[in-house]
Amino acid sequence: MAADRVVIWRSALLSGSETFVRNHGEALTRWRPAYLGATKENSALSAASDVVVFPDDPAGRRAFLRLRLTGSSPHLLRTLGRLRPDLVHAHFGGDGWLVSRAAADLGVPLIVTVHGHDVTRQPDTPGAKGARYRRNLRTVFERAELVVAVSEHIRGKAIGLGADPERVVVHHTGVPITPALVLPKRWDVAFVGRFVEKKGADDLLAALAALPEPRPRALFIGTGPLEAKLREQARGLDVTFAGALSPVQVNRSLAESRMLVAPSRTAADGDSEGLPTTILEAAVQGIPTVSTRHSGIPEAVVHGETGLLGAEGDSTATAHHIQKLLGNPALRERLGRQARVHVETRFDLLRQTRRLEDLYDAVSADAARAAFVSQPWRR
C-alpha cells in the first residue's frame, strides 16, 4: 500500500535558512513529501524536484499577485490538484492563508505551522495592511484542521490572534543528531542569524566591547539589512564576518567555537523569535549557548544546566555570561555535554518527525471520518 502524500507548502521555496522545512520533510517515513511553492528561491536548499506554481515572467508575476490579493488562484488549484495530496502542510501563517482556499476547494485537510514573525510582527503592522493580515490569519485558523506552534510562547500568540486553543499544539522543531565534530577551537564566540533587530547582534557587540582585553575572538555568520551598521560597531573588536554559510559550514564553525551567543529580543515592531534552530545545532556539537529569556528559547536552553540566560537587551548580563564561560572551561564543557543530552532527548529530528507524522495521521483520520458522516452515500 502506497504511503499517503503530504504537500509541504512554502510560498518562497526555499530560503537557505529554513533547514527545518527540508529536514522534517526528508525524514518522513510513513508519508511521502512533495514540495510546492509559489516561487523558487536561489538557495542551497532548493531542489530540482520542487514544484513551483508561478514562473518568473510577467504573466507568472501577475498570477501570483492575484493570489496574494484574493487568496484564490486557478494556477495553484490546478497544480495542487495534480499532486493529489492527502494533506497539505503549510509553513508560516500568511503562507497558510495563500494555500488554504485551494486546499479547501480540493477537500484536502490543512495543517499550518506558525513560527514567529507571522504571529508577532506581521499582525502588529499598522493600518489597513495589518488589518488585512489579521483577517487573513483568522481565516486560515478557521480553515486549518490543526495549527502547529514551534514553542509554547508562539502557541499563546496564535490563540490570542483567534486560533481555537483546542486545535493549536506545540511541536518542537527537530535537528539531526549526528556525532559531534572534534575540531580545534578557532573562535571564542559564534553568532549565527540574520542581521535584523530581533537577533540582538548589536547587543552581542556591546557585550564584547565591555569585556577586558584581550577581547574574545568572535565569528558572525549571516547577512541582513543591519550588516553595515554592525560592521561599523565592530571596529576595534576581534570580530570576523563570514557572510552566509551552508548548513555544513555552519556546523563546522559551531564545532570550532567555545560557545554560541544568541541574544534575541523583541524588536520595536513586535517581531520575535519562535525557537532558533541554531541553538539546537550548537547543542548537537556539544557547545553551550548564552542567550536570553525570549520567546521559546527557555524551552531549549535550561539556565545553569545547558547554557546561561539573561534578560532581553541586557548586554551587561551577556558580557558576564561570556566571561564566566571563557574563564571556566570545566563549566563550559559540562554545560555543552548537558546541552547535547537535552537536544537528544527533546529535539531529535527523527523522534520529532515521528511525532509530526502522528499529527498527520490524526488529522487525516479525522478528515476521513468527517467526510464519511457528511456523505451518507458512502456508507
Secondary structure, DSSP 8 states (H G I E B T S, - for coil): ---EEEEEE-SEET-TT-HHHHHHHHT-SSEEEEEEESEE--STT--TT-EESS-SSHHHHHHHHHHHHHS--HHHHHHHHHH--SEEEEESHHHHHHHHHHHHHHT--EEEEE-SGGGTTGGG--HHHHHHHHHHHHHHHHH-SEEEESSHHHHHHHHHTT--GGGEEE----B-----------BSEEEES-SSGGG-HHHHHHHHHHS-SS---EEEE---TTHHHHHHHTTTS-EEEEES--HHHHHHHHHTBS-EEE-----TTS---S--HHHHHHHHTT--EEEES-TTHHHH--BTTTEEEE-TT-HHHHHHHHHHHHT-HHHHHHHHHHHHHHHHHH-BHHHHHHHHHHHHHHHHHHHHHHHHHH-GGG-
